[in-house]
Amino acid sequence: MNLDIDIGNTFLKWRLVSAGRVLQKGSVLTKEFTPAAFQSLAHLAVEKVRVGSVASAQLNERLVEACQRLWLLEPVFAKTTMQCAGVVNSYQDPSKMGVDRWLAMVAAYKAVNNAVVVVDCGSAITVDYLTSEGRHRGGYIIPGLRLMRESLLQNTAQVRFEKNETAGVTHPGVSTAEAVLHGSAYLFKALAHELKRELDAEVDMFITGGDGALMYELVSAGRFEPDLVMDGLVWVCS
């Protein structure tokens, strides 16, 4: 039985896997994570803990302590490398690439062994392109919906969001807060349109991340795989 963990900027997600089958899964806000999050799993015979983390060293240390205390295990942290499982990185220094991007790319490519576009809609939105030979052609990183809105909220004194304001519509806003909310949704929709326009019948698209379901709905193509980053742990932490 393996425990797979994906620690993002916003959420820590986990799943228990045995013989390729997911037995349990859950999530917690990354900033609220404590070792108690896994206390209910203490009685289980976890044999390996695989982790993909973009969190702080302090949080990773807390996770290590929890695994040692609960299962006497040292978790295996995924690292971005020059190549893995047939995927070749385009970065001159692979350590500069976020491990979540790397895990998602490896998982997507190994699922189809074909050219893929990987779209991760999290705190940041990343779009990465791989050839049919598994070579990373490069990608884009842009602010995610929450990051765009929070940036304007923090840097524009006049912007205040009300809880009952609709965040998913794109018609022109009639207040500053509405204009920010609808504007970020407008850009998100524009990205979806561009992704849909450049789709090729010979290229597969994988979509993941917290806002991935919305992107998948807008693109109306490809595959929505919410656990794509954890799927990559099978290959990167083998």
C-alpha positions as CSV (number, residue, x, y, z in Angstrom):
1,M,0.0,0.0,0.0
2,N,1.4,3.4,-1.1
3,L,0.5,6.9,0.1
4,D,0.8,9.4,-2.7
5,I,0.9,13.1,-1.7
6,D,0.7,16.2,-3.9
7,I,1.6,19.4,-1.9
8,G,0.6,22.5,-4.0
9,N,0.6,26.1,-3.1
10,T,-3.1,26.0,-2.0
11,F,-4.0,22.3,-1.3
12,L,-2.3,19.2,0.0
13,K,-3.9,16.2,-1.7
14,W,-3.3,12.6,-0.9
15,R,-4.5,9.1,-1.9
16,L,-3.9,5.6,-0.7
17,V,-3.1,3.2,-3.6
18,S,-2.9,-0.6,-3.5
19,A,-2.2,-2.7,-6.7
20,G,-3.0,0.3,-8.8
21,R,-6.4,0.9,-7.2
22,V,-7.2,4.0,-5.2
23,L,-8.6,3.1,-1.8
24,Q,-9.0,6.5,-0.1
25,K,-8.3,10.1,-0.9
26,G,-8.5,13.4,0.7
27,S,-7.2,17.0,0.9
28,V,-6.5,19.8,3.3
29,L,-5.4,23.4,2.8
30,T,-1.7,23.5,2.6
31,K,-1.3,26.3,5.1
32,E,-3.4,24.3,7.6
33,F,-1.5,21.0,7.3
34,T,-0.4,19.3,10.5
35,P,0.7,15.7,11.0
36,A,-2.8,15.1,12.5
37,A,-4.1,15.1,8.9
38,F,-2.8,11.5,8.6
39,Q,-3.6,10.3,12.1
40,S,-6.6,8.3,10.8
41,L,-4.3,6.3,8.6
42,A,-1.9,5.4,11.3
43,H,-3.2,1.9,11.6
44,L,-2.7,1.1,7.9
45,A,0.3,-0.9,6.6
46,V,1.7,1.9,4.4
47,E,4.8,0.6,2.7
48,K,5.9,3.7,0.8
49,V,5.1,7.4,0.8
50,R,5.7,9.3,-2.5
51,V,5.6,13.1,-2.5
52,G,5.5,15.8,-5.0
53,S,5.9,19.1,-3.2
54,V,6.3,22.8,-4.1
55,A,5.8,23.8,-0.4
56,S,8.3,25.3,2.0
57,A,11.1,23.3,3.6
58,Q,9.4,23.7,7.0
59,L,6.2,22.0,5.8
60,N,8.1,19.2,4.1
61,E,9.9,18.7,7.4
62,R,6.6,18.3,9.2
63,L,5.5,15.7,6.7
64,V,8.8,13.8,7.2
65,E,8.2,13.8,10.9
66,A,4.7,12.5,10.5
67,C,5.7,9.7,8.3
68,Q,8.5,8.6,10.6
69,R,6.2,8.7,13.6
70,L,3.2,7.0,12.0
71,W,4.8,4.3,9.8
72,L,8.6,4.5,10.5
73,L,9.0,5.6,6.9
74,E,11.1,8.2,5.2
75,P,9.0,9.7,2.4
76,V,10.4,9.8,-1.1
77,F,10.3,13.3,-2.6
78,A,10.1,13.6,-6.4
79,K,12.7,15.7,-8.1
80,T,12.7,17.3,-11.6
81,T,15.4,15.7,-13.7
82,M,16.8,15.9,-17.2
83,Q,14.8,12.8,-18.3
84,C,12.5,10.2,-16.8
85,A,10.3,7.5,-18.3
86,G,11.0,8.6,-21.8
87,V,10.3,12.3,-21.2
88,V,13.2,14.7,-21.9
89,N,13.3,18.1,-20.1
90,S,13.9,21.3,-22.1
91,Y,15.4,23.2,-19.2
92,Q,19.2,23.6,-19.1
93,D,18.9,23.3,-15.3
94,P,16.0,20.9,-14.5
95,S,15.9,21.9,-10.8
96,K,14.5,25.3,-11.9
97,M,11.3,23.6,-13.1
98,G,8.5,23.0,-10.5
99,V,8.2,19.3,-9.7
100,D,4.4,19.5,-10.1
101,R,4.9,20.4,-13.8
102,W,7.4,17.6,-14.3
103,L,5.2,15.0,-12.6
104,A,2.1,16.1,-14.7
105,M,4.1,15.9,-17.9
106,V,5.5,12.5,-17.2
107,A,2.1,11.1,-16.2
108,A,0.4,12.5,-19.3
109,Y,3.0,11.3,-21.7
110,K,3.1,7.8,-20.2
111,A,-0.7,7.6,-20.4
112,V,-0.6,7.9,-24.2
113,N,3.0,7.7,-25.4
114,N,2.1,10.4,-27.9
115,A,2.4,14.2,-28.3
116,V,0.6,15.9,-25.5
117,V,-0.4,19.4,-24.2
118,V,-0.5,19.5,-20.4
119,V,-2.6,22.3,-18.8
120,D,-2.5,22.7,-15.0
121,C,-4.9,25.3,-13.7
122,G,-3.7,25.9,-10.2
123,S,-2.5,29.0,-8.4
124,A,-0.6,29.5,-11.6
125,I,-1.7,28.2,-14.9
126,T,1.0,26.2,-16.8
127,V,0.8,25.0,-20.4
128,D,3.5,22.5,-21.5
129,Y,4.0,20.8,-24.9
130,L,5.6,17.5,-25.5
131,T,6.4,15.8,-28.8
132,S,5.5,12.3,-29.7
133,E,9.0,11.3,-28.8
134,G,8.6,12.7,-25.3
135,R,10.7,15.9,-25.7
136,H,9.5,18.9,-23.8
137,R,9.1,21.8,-26.3
138,G,8.6,24.4,-23.6
139,G,5.6,26.0,-22.0
140,Y,3.9,29.0,-20.6
141,I,3.2,30.1,-17.0
142,I,0.6,32.7,-16.3
143,P,-1.3,33.7,-13.1
144,G,-4.3,31.5,-12.2
145,L,-7.7,32.9,-11.5
146,R,-7.2,33.3,-7.7
147,L,-3.7,34.7,-8.1
148,M,-4.9,37.4,-10.6
149,R,-7.7,38.4,-8.3
150,E,-5.7,38.4,-5.1
151,S,-2.9,40.5,-6.8
152,L,-5.4,43.2,-7.7
153,L,-7.0,43.0,-4.3
154,Q,-3.7,43.5,-2.6
155,N,-2.4,46.3,-4.9
156,T,-5.6,48.3,-5.6
157,A,-7.1,49.9,-2.5
158,Q,-10.4,50.4,-4.2
159,V,-11.1,46.8,-5.0
160,R,-13.3,44.9,-2.5
161,F,-14.9,41.5,-3.3
162,E,-18.3,40.6,-1.9
163,K,-19.0,37.0,-1.2
164,N,-22.2,37.0,-3.3
165,E,-20.5,38.3,-6.4
166,T,-20.5,35.8,-9.3
167,A,-16.9,34.9,-10.3
168,G,-17.6,32.8,-13.5
169,V,-19.2,35.3,-15.8
170,T,-17.4,37.4,-18.4
171,H,-19.7,40.3,-19.3
172,P,-18.3,43.8,-18.6
173,G,-18.4,44.6,-14.9
174,V,-20.3,47.6,-13.5
175,S,-18.2,47.9,-10.4
176,T,-14.5,47.7,-9.8
177,A,-14.8,44.4,-8.1
178,E,-17.0,43.0,-10.8
179,A,-14.6,44.2,-13.5
180,V,-11.8,42.4,-11.8
181,L,-13.7,39.2,-11.3
182,H,-15.2,39.2,-14.8
183,G,-11.9,40.3,-16.3
184,S,-10.0,37.4,-14.9
185,A,-12.7,35.0,-16.1
186,Y,-12.5,36.7,-19.5
187,L,-8.8,36.0,-19.7
188,F,-9.3,32.4,-18.5
189,K,-12.0,31.9,-21.2
190,A,-9.6,33.4,-23.8
191,L,-6.9,30.9,-22.9
192,A,-9.4,28.1,-23.3
193,H,-10.4,29.4,-26.7
194,E,-6.7,29.5,-27.8
195,L,-6.0,26.0,-26.5
196,K,-9.1,24.7,-28.3
197,R,-8.0,26.5,-31.5
198,E,-4.5,25.0,-31.6
199,L,-5.7,21.5,-30.8
200,D,-4.5,18.9,-33.3
201,A,-6.1,15.5,-33.9
202,E,-2.7,13.9,-33.4
203,V,-2.1,15.6,-30.1
204,D,-3.7,14.7,-26.8
205,M,-4.6,17.3,-24.1
206,F,-4.6,16.6,-20.4
207,I,-6.1,19.2,-18.0
208,T,-5.6,19.2,-14.2
209,G,-5.6,21.5,-11.2
210,G,-8.1,23.2,-9.0
211,D,-9.7,25.2,-11.8
212,G,-9.1,22.3,-14.3
213,A,-12.8,21.3,-14.3
214,L,-13.8,24.8,-15.5
215,M,-11.1,24.8,-18.2
216,Y,-12.1,21.3,-19.4
217,E,-15.7,22.5,-19.6
218,L,-14.6,25.5,-21.7
219,V,-12.3,23.6,-24.0
220,S,-14.7,20.7,-24.4
221,A,-11.8,18.5,-25.5
222,G,-9.0,16.4,-24.0
223,R,-9.1,14.7,-20.7
224,F,-9.6,16.1,-17.2
225,E,-7.4,14.3,-14.8
226,P,-7.5,15.9,-11.3
227,D,-4.8,13.6,-9.9
228,L,-2.4,13.9,-12.8
229,V,0.5,15.1,-10.6
230,M,0.1,12.1,-8.2
231,D,-0.1,9.8,-11.3
232,G,3.4,11.0,-12.1
233,L,4.8,9.8,-8.8
234,V,4.5,6.2,-10.0
235,W,7.2,7.0,-12.6
236,V,9.3,9.6,-10.9
237,C,9.5,7.9,-7.5
238,S,9.7,4.3,-8.7
